[in-house]
């Protein structure tokens, strides 16, 4: 009789621990997936924000470069027109008066 009682207790203990082990394994599996998913979503948002910031900075730089190019182009056009009329003759006159020759 004692053997049967001990055997039943052992079987009950094994069944209980085996059942708890399954529940732990099942309950643990969904829990890590959810934090990983939320971490992934957060990392994707951070990546998107970084790329948007980089794009915005590049856009600002492009606008500044475009404005600078327009200013330089405008200055070059106005400076070129003024130099050909005024300085072209004076340079020739200086070199002739100094005795130099131009090619």
C-alpha positions in Angstrom: 0.0 0.0 0.0 2.8 2.4 0.8 4.5 1.7 -2.6 1.3 2.6 -4.4 0.9 5.8 -2.4 4.6 6.8 -3.0 4.2 5.9 -6.7 1.0 7.9 -7.0 2.7 10.9 -5.3 5.7 10.6 -7.6 3.5 10.4 -10.7 1.4 13.4 -9.4 4.6 15.4 -8.8 6.0 14.6 -12.2 2.7 15.4 -13.9 2.4 18.7 -12.0 5.9 19.8 -12.9 5.5 18.7 -16.5 2.3 20.6 -16.8 3.8 23.7 -15.2 6.8 23.5 -17.5 4.5 23.6 -20.5 2.6 26.6 -19.2 5.9 28.5 -18.6 7.2 27.7 -22.0 3.9 28.8 -23.6 3.6 31.9 -21.5 7.2 32.9 -22.0 7.1 32.6 -25.8 4.6 35.4 -26.5 6.1 37.8 -24.0 9.5 38.2 -25.6 8.0 38.7 -29.0 5.9 41.7 -27.9 8.9 43.7 -26.5 11.0 42.8 -29.6 8.2 44.1 -31.8 7.8 47.3 -29.9 11.6 47.7 -29.9 11.7 47.1 -33.6 8.9 49.7 -34.1 10.8 52.2 -31.9 14.0 51.6 -33.8 12.2 52.0 -37.1 10.8 55.3 -35.9 14.2 56.5 -34.8 15.7 55.5 -38.2 12.9 57.4 -40.0 13.5 60.5 -37.8 17.2 60.4 -38.5 16.7 60.0 -42.2 14.2 62.9 -42.2 16.6 65.1 -40.3 19.4 64.2 -42.7 17.1 65.0 -45.7 16.0 68.3 -44.1 19.6 69.3 -43.5 20.6 68.4 -47.0 17.6 70.4 -48.4 18.7 73.4 -46.3 22.2 73.1 -47.7 21.0 72.8 -51.3 18.9 76.0 -50.9 21.9 77.8 -49.4 24.1 76.6 -52.3 21.5 77.6 -54.8 21.2 81.1 -53.3 25.0 81.5 -53.2 25.3 80.3 -56.8 22.7 82.9 -57.9 24.6 85.6 -56.0 27.9 84.6 -57.6 26.3 84.3 -61.0 24.7 87.8 -60.7 28.0 89.3 -59.4 29.9 87.6 -62.2 27.5 89.0 -64.9 27.5 92.5 -63.5 31.2 92.5 -62.9 32.1 91.1 -66.3 30.0 93.8 -68.1 31.7 96.6 -66.1 35.2 95.3 -66.5 35.1 94.9 -70.3 34.1 98.4 -70.9 36.2 100.2 -68.4 39.3 98.2 -67.6 39.9 96.7 -71.0 41.1 100.0 -72.5 43.0 101.2 -69.4 45.1 98.0 -69.2 46.2 98.3 -72.8 47.0 102.0 -72.2 49.1 101.1 -69.2 51.1 98.4 -70.9 51.8 100.7 -73.9 52.8 103.6 -71.7 55.0 101.3 -69.7 56.7 100.0 -72.8 55.4 96.4 -72.4 53.8 94.4 -75.2 50.7 92.3 -75.1 50.0 89.1 -77.0 
